[in-house]
Amino acid sequence: MKSNAKARGLVTGLVLLPMASGCAPASSSTAAIAQGELIDRIEVSQIVVRYTPGAPPSTNDGSPWGSQCVSQNYAADLERGPSIGAQMKVVMIDPPVLTVVAELIALDMQQCPYIEWAEADVVRFDVPSARDLDPAPTFSAVSER
């Protein structure tokens, strides 16, 4: 797949800062780390962008505004999507890319003028691990009157 080859090349160059600084994850966050790794494997096809007032809708070639600040490997994969109100628009990524790649594209887009913020359109849930839950809930067989 074209997007997976790009993602592997991009991810290979990333440095994991917490591990490089000697920080080891706490054992209670093991489930959260595993969940984060699964989320990072999800393919993302949209970036939500909030533009400043007066921002041009697109570049001269019809690409969405902000694509000119993205790596050439991905700029051609970006398409204008619908407006969702409050000066926000969706930028489509075709073909979809891994979450980490979409987040890097969004960071690149934020460097462009007229863009307040941009973020990959992916939902992350924070689910408590089994250790965080009460291991022995108590139930009463006595009815309250």
VENCORTA-V582726 format. One record per residue. SS is DSSP state (H for helix, E for strand, L for the rest). OMEGA is omega in whole degrees, 0 to 359 (NA if undefined). NEAR is the number of other ideal C-beta (glycine too) atoms within 8 Angstrom. Layout:
SS_OMEGA_NEAR ; SS_OMEGA_NEAR
This chain:
L_182_5 ; H_183_6 ; H_180_13 ; H_178_8 ; H_177_8 ; H_182_12 ; H_180_12 ; H_179_8 ; H_180_8 ; H_182_12 ; H_179_10 ; H_182_6 ; L_182_6 ; L_177_7 ; L_179_5 ; L_185_6 ; H_181_6 ; H_181_7 ; H_180_8 ; H_181_7 ; L_177_6 ; L_179_5 ; L_177_6 ; L_180_5 ; L_178_8 ; L_184_5 ; H_180_5 ; H_181_7 ; H_181_9 ; H_180_9 ; H_179_9 ; H_178_10 ; H_178_9 ; H_179_8 ; H_178_10 ; H_178_9 ; H_178_8 ; H_180_8 ; H_181_10 ; L_178_9 ; L_178_7 ; L_176_9 ; E_183_8 ; E_181_15 ; E_182_9 ; E_171_11 ; E_177_16 ; E_184_12 ; E_173_15 ; E_181_10 ; E_174_12 ; L_177_8 ; L_179_5 ; L_180_4 ; L_176_10 ; L_182_6 ; L_182_6 ; E_176_9 ; L_181_10 ; L_180_3 ; L_177_5 ; L_178_6 ; L_179_12 ; E_179_14 ; L_182_14 ; L_180_14 ; H_180_12 ; H_179_9 ; H_183_8 ; L_177_12 ; L_181_7 ; H_178_6 ; H_185_6 ; H_184_13 ; H_181_11 ; L_181_5 ; L_183_10 ; E_180_15 ; E_176_10 ; E_176_10 ; E_183_9 ; E_172_5 ; E_181_6 ; E_175_8 ; E_179_5 ; L_180_5 ; L_177_9 ; E_177_11 ; E_176_12 ; E_172_13 ; E_183_17 ; E_175_10 ; E_181_16 ; E_9_7 ; E_179_9 ; E_181_8 ; E_177_14 ; E_182_14 ; H_183_13 ; H_179_11 ; H_178_15 ; H_178_15 ; H_177_10 ; H_176_9 ; H_179_16 ; H_178_13 ; H_177_9 ; H_182_10 ; H_181_16 ; L_180_9 ; L_181_7 ; L_173_10 ; L_180_3 ; L_179_10 ; E_177_16 ; E_177_6 ; E_176_7 ; E_178_13 ; E_177_8 ; E_181_11 ; L_179_10 ; L_180_9 ; L_178_3 ; L_178_6 ; L_176_5 ; L_183_5 ; L_179_7 ; L_177_6 ; L_180_11 ; H_180_6 ; H_180_5 ; H_182_6 ; L_178_7 ; L_185_4 ; L_183_3 ; L_179_4 ; L_180_4 ; L_179_4 ; L_180_4 ; L_178_4 ; L_181_3 ; L_179_4 ; L_178_3 ; L_181_3 ; L_NA_2
